[in-house]
Amino acid sequence: MGRLDHVHIRVPNRALAAEWYATHLGFEPVDEYDFWATDVDGGPLQISADGGRTMLALFEAGDGHPMVAQETGVAFSVEPDVFVAFSRSLPNGIVRPDGEPLTPADVVDFDLCWAYDFADPWGNRYELNCYDYDTVRDELIGGDGITPVRYWPREVYDQRTRR
């Protein structure tokens, strides 16, 4: 199947959405696909935070494309330095899926990785993951004294690894 190419995201205004994604998540328009946004009626604005390898396709909501928030979530994986910097920038205008400000204490410990769950201003949901578990544990969790969110007890993972 290959890698994740892009995800369709519906927003009420592509320009405002592109600005929010640039300011908060480092996404930039991908010049190679600019003609879809400028020359194709209803076409997407392709934005990316990794040079176009993985993109969000921003479609402006309208009669043909109603505003429907993407609720199942899109997950992005980042290196530990990016994850730690993201955490230390909070709160910064990014919200949790429930609309409350995202804070460093919202980090989730999934035993194999760390994650933040958040939403854009239009209700589209995202997850930011880092799989360098030990580095994040040492630098961020231990270094900043954060007590992470857990969805299950650590013993569940420990029992599995002892098998």
N, C-alpha and C positions, 0 to 999 in steps of 0.2 A: 504493500500500500504506500510505502514511502513516508515522508515526513508531513507534518501539519503545514499546509500552505497558507490558508487564510480562513477567517471566520467572518460570517456576515453579521453585522451589527446595525440595528435600526436606531436612528437618532432623529430628533426633530430638526436639527440644523447641523449639517456636516462641518461647516467652518468653525462653529463654536465647539463642537465635539472634538475636532482635530486639535484645537487650541488646548482643551482640557487634557487630552491624552498626551500632548507634547509637554505641557507644564508638569503634570503629575507622574507620568510613566515613561517619558522619554521617547515617545513615538514621533516619527516624522513622515511626511508624505513621500511616497516612492515615485520619483520622477518618471521612471519607465512606464508607469501605468496611469500617468496624469490625464491622458486623453480620455480615459473612461469617465473621469469626473467632469472634465471640461467640455467634451464633444459629444458624449452619449447621454441623451435625455434619461434621467433616472439612474445613470451609471454610478458606480461606487468610487469613493475616494480611498485609495489603498494607502495605509499607514503602517509603519514598522518601527520596531525598536532594535532590530538586529540587521539592518542593511537590506531588508527585503526578503530575507529567508523565511520569516514567519510574519504574516500580516493580518491586520483587521481591515475588513472592507466596510467602510461607513456608507450606508445607504440612507438617504434622507427620506423620512416618513412622508407619505402622501396617499392619495387615493389608491394607487396601484401597489403601494408598499405601506401598509398601516404600521403605526408605532406599536411594536410588540417587543417588550424587553426579553432578552435572552436570559433565562433563569437557570439553566442547567450548569452554567459555569464553563469558563475556558481557563485552563491552567497553563501558566508559563513557568519555566524552570530557569533559574539564574545561578550564577556563581556566588560563593559565600560573601565576597566583598560587596557585591551589589545588594544581596539580601540584608546584610548588616546595615549598610547605608540607608536602604529603604526604611528599615525599622527605626533607625535613629532620626529619620526625618519626620516621623509621626509625632503628634497629629499634624496634618498638613492640608486638610481639605478633602481627603479621601475618607469615605464612610464604609462601615460594615454593611452587610446585606440588610440589616434592620434599620439602617439610616443613621445610626449613632457614629460619632467620629472613630476612625480606626486608630488604635494606640499600640505602642510596642507590646503591651500586655495581652493583646489579642493573638499573639503568635500561637500556632497550634503545633503540638508535638505529636507527630505521627510515627514515632519510633524509628523510622527509616529516613524521614525527611522532616523539615520544618515548613510551615505554610502560613500565609495570611489570606483570609477570605475577605473580599471587598466588592464594592459595586461602584459603577460610574454614576453620574447624576441622573441618568435615565433608567436606572434599575438593572442594567446589564451586569451580570455577576462574573467575577474573576477569582483566580487563586494564583498566588505567587509561591513557588516552591523552591527549596534548596535541598539538594540531596547530599551535601557535604555535612553530614549530621554532626560530627565531632567538632569541626571548626566553628559552626554556628553555636553549638552548645558552649564551647569554651569562650569564644569572643563576645557573643551577644547575651546568651542566657545567663551564664556565670559572670561574665564581665560587667553586665549592666544590672545584675540582680533581678532578672525577670522570672516570674513564675508563669510558665506557659499553660495554655488551655490544653486539656486532655479529653478525648472522647471515650477512652477506655483505659483501664489501669495498666501501668507499665508491665505488670506481671504477665499479662496476656502475651506480650512480645517475648519476654524473658523465657516463659515456658516453651514457646515455639522454638526459640534458638537453642534450648537445651536438648531438644529431640534429636 
